[in-house]
Amino acid sequence: MIYSILEKLALYIIVQQKYIWTFIQYRDSLPKQSKIENPKMEYEILSGGFYFEDEGLREIRSHDLVSAFKYVICHRTTLISGKSGKGYYTHSRFNKRIFNIAKRFFPNWIGFEESRCTYNEERADRIARVRKVAEWKMERMFDEDDKIDWSRETQE
């Protein structure tokens, strides 16, 4: 289905408003300091973004807040690595807008610390390596899937 520019704009506005209400509901509910000395970076495959294990994102029980933060971590990953990822959530202007809105509602969240939102060559290299491996694994999975005779599988 092809959307007109006005339809896309309306959709972005609706989604943005939904996330603002979600941010209001969960305002300041994310961790403000780490309890882990050297937190690991985790890869979120749909957004192509990275987050740290101590940021509380895995513990979120709200689907809407998780969805909103996929845009946030996607934009933040661009800031850290200097490159945008190949994920579903890759509209950079929208990601940046949601990122900035989230900063207003979660100003003390550890994920917004300057060290986690600025270019870092070491992290950028790691992000590139992890993305390359993830892309290879996805291609391998799709190649395996292509070998299955689905017409035969559905008849049984």
C-alpha positions as CSV (number, residue, x, y, z in Angstrom):
1,M,0.0,0.0,0.0
2,I,1.3,3.4,-0.9
3,Y,0.7,6.2,1.5
4,S,0.5,9.9,0.5
5,I,2.7,12.4,2.2
6,L,-0.3,13.7,4.2
7,E,-1.2,10.1,5.4
8,K,2.4,9.5,6.5
9,L,2.5,12.8,8.3
10,A,-0.8,12.1,10.1
11,L,0.5,8.6,11.1
12,Y,3.7,10.2,12.5
13,I,1.7,12.7,14.5
14,I,-0.6,10.0,15.9
15,V,2.3,7.8,16.9
16,Q,4.2,10.7,18.4
17,Q,1.1,11.7,20.5
18,K,0.7,8.1,21.6
19,Y,4.3,8.0,22.8
20,I,4.0,11.4,24.6
21,W,1.1,10.0,26.6
22,T,3.1,6.9,27.3
23,F,6.0,9.0,28.5
24,I,3.7,11.0,30.8
25,Q,2.3,7.8,32.3
26,Y,5.8,6.3,33.0
27,R,7.7,9.6,33.6
28,D,11.0,9.1,35.5
29,S,10.3,5.3,36.0
30,L,13.6,4.2,34.5
31,P,16.9,3.8,36.4
32,K,18.9,6.9,37.2
33,Q,22.1,5.2,38.2
34,S,23.8,1.9,37.4
35,K,24.2,-0.9,39.8
36,I,26.5,-2.7,37.4
37,E,30.2,-1.7,37.1
38,N,30.7,-2.5,33.4
39,P,27.2,-3.0,31.9
40,K,27.1,-5.0,28.6
41,M,25.6,-3.6,25.4
42,E,22.7,-5.5,24.0
43,Y,21.4,-5.4,20.4
44,E,17.7,-4.8,19.6
45,I,17.3,-6.3,16.2
46,L,14.1,-4.6,15.1
47,S,15.4,-1.1,15.7
48,G,19.0,-1.9,14.9
49,G,19.7,0.0,18.1
50,F,21.8,-0.9,21.2
51,Y,21.1,-0.5,24.8
52,F,23.0,-1.2,28.0
53,E,21.8,-4.0,30.4
54,D,21.5,-1.6,33.3
55,E,19.1,0.8,31.7
56,G,15.9,-1.0,32.7
57,L,14.6,-1.5,29.2
58,R,14.4,-5.3,29.5
59,E,12.3,-4.9,32.7
60,I,9.7,-2.7,31.1
61,R,6.3,-4.3,31.1
62,S,4.5,-1.7,28.9
63,H,4.4,-2.6,25.2
64,D,3.9,1.1,24.4
65,L,7.0,2.2,26.4
66,V,9.1,-0.6,24.9
67,S,8.0,0.5,21.4
68,A,8.7,4.1,22.0
69,F,12.2,3.4,23.4
70,K,13.1,1.4,20.3
71,Y,13.1,4.8,18.4
72,V,15.1,6.3,21.3
73,I,17.8,3.6,21.3
74,C,17.9,3.6,17.5
75,H,18.7,7.4,17.5
76,R,21.2,7.1,20.4
77,T,23.0,4.3,18.5
78,T,23.4,6.7,15.6
79,L,24.9,9.2,18.0
80,I,27.3,6.6,19.5
81,S,28.4,5.0,16.2
82,G,28.0,7.9,13.8
83,K,25.9,5.7,11.5
84,S,22.3,4.7,11.3
85,G,21.4,1.1,11.4
86,K,19.4,-1.1,9.2
87,G,16.3,-1.8,11.2
88,Y,12.6,-1.3,11.0
89,Y,12.9,1.9,13.1
90,T,15.3,3.8,10.8
91,H,13.5,7.1,10.1
92,S,16.1,9.4,11.5
93,R,14.1,12.6,11.9
94,F,11.3,10.8,13.7
95,N,13.8,8.9,15.9
96,K,15.5,12.1,16.8
97,R,12.2,13.7,17.7
98,I,11.1,10.8,19.9
99,F,14.6,10.8,21.5
100,N,14.3,14.5,22.4
101,I,10.8,14.1,23.7
102,A,11.9,11.1,25.9
103,K,14.7,13.3,27.3
104,R,12.1,15.7,28.6
105,F,10.2,12.9,30.5
106,F,13.2,10.9,31.6
107,P,15.9,13.5,32.1
108,N,17.9,11.6,34.6
109,W,17.7,8.2,33.0
110,I,21.1,6.6,32.8
111,G,20.6,6.0,29.1
112,F,20.8,9.7,28.5
113,E,24.2,10.2,30.2
114,E,26.6,12.0,27.9
115,S,29.0,9.1,27.8
116,R,26.1,7.0,26.4
117,C,24.9,9.5,23.8
118,T,28.2,10.7,22.2
119,Y,30.4,9.2,19.5
120,N,32.7,6.5,20.9
121,E,35.1,4.9,18.5
122,E,35.4,1.7,20.5
123,R,31.7,1.3,20.8
124,A,31.2,2.2,17.2
125,D,33.5,-0.6,16.1
126,R,31.7,-3.1,18.4
127,I,28.3,-1.9,17.0
128,A,29.6,-2.5,13.5
129,R,30.8,-6.0,14.3
130,V,27.6,-7.0,16.1
131,R,25.5,-5.6,13.2
132,K,27.5,-7.6,10.7
133,V,27.1,-10.8,12.6
134,A,23.4,-10.2,13.1
135,E,22.9,-9.5,9.4
136,W,24.8,-12.7,8.6
137,K,22.7,-14.7,11.1
138,M,19.5,-13.3,9.6
139,E,20.6,-14.1,6.0
140,R,21.4,-17.6,7.2
141,M,18.0,-18.0,8.8
142,F,16.3,-16.8,5.7
143,D,18.4,-19.1,3.5
144,E,17.4,-22.1,5.7
145,D,13.8,-21.0,5.6
146,D,14.0,-20.9,1.7
147,K,15.0,-24.6,1.7
148,I,11.7,-25.6,3.4
149,D,9.0,-26.8,1.1
150,W,6.1,-24.9,2.7
151,S,3.5,-26.4,0.4
152,R,4.3,-29.8,1.7
153,E,4.4,-28.6,5.3
154,T,0.8,-27.1,5.1
155,Q,-0.7,-30.2,3.6
156,E,0.2,-32.4,6.6
